[in-house]
């Protein structure tokens, strides 16, 4: 193979990956741009993995590792050239260089979202002064035709919605198609114990919405993930975040959510992350980190952008633990057979201990672990029975007043809190 085809074969799948991630752009045109701008990977800028001739502009790119200075030339309208020396973005790899291209285009004055024709895409960039070459569109189209680059333009779904949804009520109260890839999760509270149906009805009447809503085991879709919802009082955040409204089972001042809602929330967030290529959920107590997406932080709050109590003190204090629970799912943990809603309940349930502690269960089920587990899930937790030597629910409630205030008489939530958060936090489950 030639140097040209070697370069195309290397960069094409990377362009396809990031085009799908960001949800805009035409692969054939972007590959052709890289071919010409980098002389098929052999230019002085390609040494720094800058394949698209990205000049340094403040706040345009975050995945670079610095800048470098190099000469170039800009073509004037009369065909003459003006030499220039300027700063250019530098990247650690081809992958990051291509990601940098999409960040650069996305944050610039270029209106290319929604364009699927390569020639129209290139012309839109030229019309907005992305390039000065008089023959910029024709030169790139020649590369596309020579190497049949339109083979990389197969339309693929940019965004999908969660298969966990069991209720759908789409509202047109949203910003329309996203202008930023999904890379953030924003969890809100409903400020009431609203059903997902009631919440959906409200979104048709008020100037607000969210991508999803949760109450217990009900998970609703209100705004498809392809669109930014009117949720956070901040368009920039809502265009990059999947927003989730969660019902409160206790109102002010704690604004708690139920055990079932917490389970649904964590499973939904893990699913969102998996489908959108978010490999790790990162929480920060520092508002500057959250708003600025610094230090890897990709969780934000409504109160970061507006004067509001949302998401309330309980959910706010749970954010770090929610991230831990979601990351455990993303890491593909190996739970025992005693798994409930994606969580390993082995720390709070041991069938031998459960049967020996309660004679009525020993008499009814003997040592049948499956029957004992079913009883524990359906009745034992609600009855506040102790299922393992490691965890005594009454002890846990009495010695963790913050948890007791949050969950009150919602008995199953104490077991859930321990397996999802408490154990990892080093809280004692029993004497």
C-alpha positions, 0 to 999 in steps of 0.5 A, spaced: 500 500 500 502 507 498 503 512 504 497 515 502 492 509 503 496 507 509 495 514 512 487 513 510 487 506 513 489 509 520 486 515 521 479 513 518 476 509 524 478 514 529 475 520 525 468 515 525 469 514 532 469 521 534 464 523 529 459 518 532 461 521 539 460 528 537 454 527 533 456 532 527 461 532 521 462 528 515 467 523 515 469 523 508 471 531 508 474 530 515 479 525 513 480 529 506 482 535 510 487 531 514 490 528 508 491 535 505 493 539 511 498 534 514 501 531 507 498 524 509 501 525 516 508 527 513 508 534 515 511 538 520 505 539 524 503 532 524 509 530 528 505 534 534 499 530 531 496 536 529 493 533 522 488 538 521 492 545 521 489 547 528 491 554 530 491 555 537 485 559 539 484 560 547 478 555 550 477 552 543 480 545 545 482 541 552 485 535 549 491 538 547 498 537 551 500 544 549 502 548 543 508 549 538 510 555 533 511 554 526 510 558 519 505 557 514 502 561 509 495 564 508 492 565 501 489 572 499 483 573 495 488 575 489 491 568 489 497 571 492 500 568 499 502 571 506 507 568 510 505 567 517 508 564 524 503 562 529 502 557 535 498 551 533 495 546 538 500 539 540 497 533 541 499 526 544 496 522 539 493 521 533 486 519 537 487 526 541 489 530 535 482 528 531 478 529 538 481 536 538 479 537 531 471 536 533 472 540 539 475 546 535 469 546 530 464 545 535 467 551 539 468 555 533 463 560 529 462 554 524 455 552 523 456 545 520 451 541 525 446 537 521 450 537 514 451 530 511 454 532 504 461 532 504 461 538 499 456 542 503 460 541 509 467 543 506 463 549 503 460 551 510 467 551 513 470 555 508 464 560 508 466 561 515 473 562 514 476 556 517 481 556 511 483 561 506 485 557 500 481 559 494 480 552 491 479 549 498 473 545 497 475 542 490 482 540 493 478 536 498 473 533 494 478 531 489 481 527 495 475 524 497 473 522 490 480 519 488 480 515 495 473 513 495 472 516 502 465 516 502 465 509 504 466 512 511 460 516 511 455 510 512 450 513 517 450 511 524 445 513 530 449 518 534 444 517 540 440 512 543 435 512 549 436 507 555 432 501 554 431 501 562 425 506 560 418 503 561 414 510 560 415 515 554 412 522 554 416 526 549 415 534 550 417 539 545 420 543 550 427 542 549 433 546 545 433 541 539 439 537 537 445 537 541 451 541 539 456 538 544 457 530 545 454 527 551 459 527 557 456 530 563 450 527 568 446 532 571 441 529 577 435 533 579 430 532 584 422 533 583 421 537 589 415 533 590 413 525 590 411 526 583 409 520 579 413 520 572 406 521 569 405 527 573 412 530 571 411 529 564 404 532 564 408 538 567 413 538 562 408 540 557 405 546 561 411 549 563 418 552 560 422 546 563 424 539 562 429 533 563 431 527 559 429 522 564 425 522 570 425 517 576 420 515 581 421 508 584 422 503 579 419 507 573 423 510 569 421 515 564 423 518 557 421 526 556 427 528 551 431 524 547 438 524 548 439 527 541 436 533 544 438 538 550 433 539 555 431 545 559 433 543 565 439 546 569 438 554 567 444 553 563 444 551 555 451 550 555 450 545 560 444 542 558 447 541 551 452 536 554 449 533 559 443 528 560 439 530 565 435 526 570 429 528 575 428 524 581 422 524 585 422 525 593 419 521 598 421 526 603 420 533 602 424 539 605 429 540 608 432 533 606 429 532 600 430 524 600 429 519 595 427 512 596 431 506 595 427 504 589 429 510 586 436 510 588 437 503 585 433 506 578 438 512 578 444 508 579 442 503 573 440 509 569 446 513 569 451 507 568 447 505 562 447 512 560 455 512 561 456 505 557 452 508 551 455 514 550 462 512 552 463 515 559 468 510 562 468 513 569 463 518 573 467 523 576 464 527 582 467 534 585 465 537 591 469 543 588 464 548 584 469 550 580 471 543 578 464 541 576 462 548 572 469 548 568 469 540 567 476 540 571 480 534 573 476 530 570 469 532 573 463 530 569 457 531 574 454 538 575 448 540 579 442 545 578 444 549 583 451 550 580 447 555 575 441 557 579 439 560 585 435 553 587 436 548 592 436 542 587 438 537 588 437 538 595 442 536 601 441 528 601 442 527 593 448 532 594 451 528 599 450 522 595 453 524 589 460 521 590 457 515 592 453 515 586 459 515 582 462 510 586 456 505 585 456 507 577 463 506 576 463 499 580 458 497 574 462 500 569 468 496 571 464 490 570 464 487 577 463 480 579 457 480 584 455 473 587 448 470 586 445 474 591 444 480 586 438 485 586 438 491 581 445 490 579 448 490 586 451 485 590 447 484 597 452 478 599 454 483 605 447 483 608 445 476 606 448 470 608 443 464 607 446 460 612 446 465 617 439 467 615 436 460 616 439 459 623 437 466 626 430 465 624 427 458 626 420 460 622 425 460 616 429 454 617 422 450 618 419 453 612 425 453 607 430 449 610 437 450 607 434 452 600 438 458 599 434 460 593 428 460 597 431 464 603 433 469 598 426 470 595 424 471 602 429 476 604 427 480 598 420 480 598 419 480 606 425 480 610 428 487 609 421 490 610 421 486 616 428 489 618 430 482 619 438 481 619 441 477 614 448 476 615 453 477 621 456 483 617 450 487 617 444 488 623 439 493 620 437 496 627 444 497 629 446 501 622 440 505 623 441 507 630 448 509 629 448 512 622 443 518 624 444 521 617 442 515 614 436 514 619 434 522 617 434 520 610 430 514 610 426 514 616 421 507 615 423 505 608 427 499 611 430 496 605 433 502 604 438 501 609 440 495 606 441 498 600 445 504 603 450 499 606 451 495 599 452 501 595 455 506 599 456 505 607 461 499 606 465 503 601 465 508 606 468 504 612 461 505 616 460 499 621 454 494 619 454 491 626 457 490 632 
